[in-house]
Amino acid sequence: MTLQISEIKKVLILGAGTLGLRVGLQSAISGFETTIYDINEQAFKAAIKTQDSILKMLVRNGKLNEEAVEQVKARLTFTTDAQAAADDADFLNESVTEQLDLKRDVWRQFGELCPEKTIFTSNTSYLLPSQIAESTGRPSRFCCFHFHDVFYANVVDVMPHEGTATWIVDFLMEMGRVLQQTPVYVKKENTGYIFNYMLMALIGAAGALKTMDIGSIEDIDRSWMGNFKMDMGPFGVLDTVGLDTAWHITSNQPDKKSQSFAALLKTYIDAGKLGVKTGEGFYTYPNPKYKEEGFVSGL
Ligand SMILES: NC(=O)c1ccc[n+]([C@@H]2O[C@H](COP(=O)([O-])OP(=O)(O)OC[C@H]3O[C@@H](n4cnc5c(N)ncnc54)[C@H](O)[C@@H]3O)[C@@H](O)[C@H]2O)c1
């Protein structure tokens, strides 16, 4: 059964964390009734705080008015009730913690709970769709649909596995545009899609420069920012991504440099420093040092 964008009424997001909230919020902004499901009720508190600050930013930038904000909020529902979340869902994007076994369990659960029509997509950063497809129970309707930050970095990767139906790819390229993203088609399964593949190389190099004690965190960031006139360097990026997510990815790389960097990330995680979402990572938030005037010039 194929679906057109015009037939999508209810969007279901699994996971109310950093990305789940952003994708869900953009879905509601784009006019879809949107349900965000999480097992942890506590996650909703942080999600609503982030939601409010993103909506305020969009009002400040003239992208939404106060009336539209109320309509967006009315289209968003947060729930821990899996069956109610799955009922009548037309389109699902999964943004739960980056762990293969956990994702497979969640997909088995929602593969059974969702109606047959539901289109299944995952926002995984580094897993491959073929690793997850079978657990959904409907591999031909499953594809990776991977966002970045949604509001600041608005590119979405569409990466099918060999068994994904062609119409799903076409549908997602269009759905990406409807969600105000730039869709890019990843022709073959590739760990890290397109952008993250390049980013991994940068982050890996930054981690090695730190663990080999060649440069300080600040100088590594300063060097990148000063050369490319960027707003943040690799460690600022890591804080934004979340050090726990970064650890899941890095600790799975077998080489020595990645393992040393994973060990460093673990010391931050054990201290509860996960980055922007906990208020502290390599920098402290909301006013990290790299945003201070003179950080790059050192003046
Ligand atoms: N952080 C990023 O910059 C980024 C960017 C693109 C994609 N992603 C991907 O998005 C996914 C989520 O990453 P995140 O950074 O939002 O993580 P996060 O830790 O901020 O949020 C994950 C959420 O999943 C929830 N969860 C865990 N088990 C669950 C279950 N069984 N059912 C429902 N919810 C469950 C957790 O309670 C948490 O709220 C990952 O696959 C990650 O690779 C992250």
The ligand as an ORCA input file, in Angstrom:
! r2SCAN-3c Opt
* xyz 0 1
  N      22.227     14.168     18.941
  C      22.390     14.406     17.652
  O      22.994     15.422     17.252
  C      21.799     13.462     16.622
  C      21.703     13.883     15.290
  C      21.081     13.039     14.349
  C      20.609     11.798     14.731
  N      20.739     11.401     16.033
  C      20.236     10.064     16.386
  O      18.982     10.223     17.024
  C      18.810      9.160     17.971
  C      18.554      9.783     19.339
  O      19.666     10.570     19.686
  P      19.506     11.761     20.746
  O      20.744     12.545     20.671
  O      18.178     12.409     20.581
  O      19.518     10.895     22.099
  P      18.951     11.318     23.546
  O      19.743     10.525     24.518
  O      18.922     12.793     23.679
  O      17.435     10.779     23.511
  C      17.105      9.420     23.402
  C      15.725      9.232     23.996
  O      15.316      7.876     23.734
  C      14.539      7.482     24.855
  N      14.416      6.025     24.893
  C      15.322      5.107     25.309
  N      14.797      3.874     25.217
  C      13.538      4.017     24.718
  C      12.492      3.109     24.409
  N      12.637      1.803     24.590
  N      11.332      3.614     23.920
  C      11.172      4.958     23.750
  N      12.130      5.862     24.044
  C      13.293      5.390     24.526
  C      15.291      8.047     26.052
  O      14.460      8.097     27.201
  C      15.679      9.432     25.517
  O      14.706     10.405     25.851
  C      20.089      8.316     17.917
  O      19.898      7.229     17.066
  C      21.103      9.279     17.346
  O      22.126      8.610     16.661
  C      21.295     12.213     16.989
*
